[in-house]
Amino acid sequence: MTGAQLVLKVLQQHGVKHVFGYPGGAIMPIYDAFYDSELDHFLCRHEQGAVFSAIGYARSTNQVGVCMATSGPGATNLVTGLADALLDSIPVVAITGQVFSSLMGTDAFQEVDVLGMSLAVTKHSFIVEDINDLARVLHDAFELAQSGRPGPVLVDIPKDIQIGQVDFEPYPIPKPELPEFSLEQVEAARSLISHAKHPVAYVGGGVGMADAVDELNDFLTTTKIPAVATLKGLGAVDPTYPYYLGMIGMHGTKASNLAVQECDLLICIGARFDDRVTGKLDTFAQKAKVIHLDIDKAEFGKLRKPDVAIRGDFKKLIPQMKTVVDIGEWQQQVSDLKAEHAWRYDAPGEGIYAPALLNELSQKLPHDHVVSCDVGQHQMWVAQHMQFTSPTNHLSSGGAGTMGFGLPSAVGAQIARPDTMSVVVTGDGSFMMNVQELGTIKRFQLPLKIVLLDNQRLGMVKQWQELFFEERYSETDLSDNPDFVALARAFGLKAKTIHSRFEVSDAIDQMINTDGPFLLHVVIDEKANVWPLVAPGKANHEMIEG
């Protein structure tokens, strides 16, 4: 068979059924092989849309997402998505075509050194120099993407490798090897937990990626230790758990931030002390000893020195943390904090209050819905005011904060889980970043629901200009936005605009109950801001509340 046919054969060996991509000259042999393949290829309308769709596919299933592009601009258009996947530890395999090996280094048409360019934004990048190495490299790419801390891997394949002849040999897919943890360290952690009077579990995205949500909630319900979550950890803790305080950090809940500042033991489970979480690092949970559980030992001590650090498989490790605790007074204190700082949705006026709309949307959506966000104010409102029952149901660009993430990632989630309602919550700035993917929705008749919160501004940047740049609103006015309803209808979507809070309930019902895709255009006040907020360089207990 040809190298191109071998590529698709190996993908099938790894259980791949869906591929996102965009063809071009240097990857045409692989696209020709698709013609006779059982794999489903989804043509996106931009390579960035393809890589974000692969990320959405991976995040909503905990499986590897696969995308493809040609050489030169096709490959470079993947780079932002690969960086997003690296910073959020998402398993993606990106396959790029490259010019003929004989032309490499000659500035040939559409020749770019994507191997060198991508090394900083992937776990690893390969270029295939010998067709006899092609299968091994692809197998290595899948193993690397999923092993340890997941992440993106790129495989660059010159055109002559794609058209060359090679024999196919079956390859046993190895089971991932997970590190064994130290029982001595486990006992040290259990001792800290049993002696703590004010413990808090600080839950990150690693729990969901380890498929250890059940183990985490069993640990929490057994110990009744209060819990907070990072943006990527949302959905890991059962939202009905009485001692769950919500998101921590810059736009976290006041109860979460205050509880962590007062705790005497912080149990960090699959999180990384990100600056958006800690605020001023040397003031973060100052009174606390730290237990740090992670799959990646590079995280231990990177920003906060732990008293006990354990690397291991969370499905086995978290159950070992269960022990007897005596924290009745702390539980009551946390419950009081939660009640005192509960969200309110009774904002004055007739305009649409976005947090109230999102809270109502959350209550009306099916239990297993997936929400994909873009980046900005709406992203933080979703994190604050919507509830999720699994990390695979909340897709948000955390580490990179990439505008344009929402729409294509929702495409990937909808294709991965066709029986699940996939919802995009986006802002007018982010939506325009990858608006061309409306064409993908139309082509594949995906029943996506899109909630577009439109304040005609780059809202989060404007908010910072208001607070920290003396209201000098430089380049954040988007009042020349297009007619979004007309735009959606041009791509075959049903669409509607609402301006008043009295229209919200009926509009949400109409969107949810409409067969096929629907765009709900929601006009909100440009002055609306996200609260609370921990200002840069401040401690988490120094929140601004608007």
Salt bridges, closest charged atoms under 4 A:
ASP40 OD2 - HIS18 NE2 3.92
ASP88 OD2 - ARG59 NH1 3.20
ASP140 OD2 - ARG136 NH1 3.09
GLU187 OE1 - ARG190 NE 3.62
GLU215 OE2 - LYS315 NZ 3.15
ASP218 OD2 - LYS322 NZ 2.69
GLU262 OE1 - LYS287 NZ 2.90
ASP274 OD1 - ARG272 NH2 3.47
ASP294 OD2 - HIS292 NE2 3.65
ASP296 OD2 - ARG149 NH1 2.96
GLU299 OE2 - ARG149 NH1 2.61
GLU299 OE2 - LYS302 NZ 3.05
GLU340 OE1 - HIS341 NE2 3.88
ASP346 OD2 - ARG344 NH2 2.60
GLU360 OE2 - LYS364 NZ 2.90
ASP454 OD2 - HIS521 NE2 2.78
GLU466 OE1 - LYS462 NZ 3.85
ASP477 OD1 - ARG457 NH1 3.71
ASP509 OD1 - LYS364 NZ 3.06
GLU526 OE2 - ARG457 NH2 3.08
GLU545 OE2 - LYS254 NZ 2.72
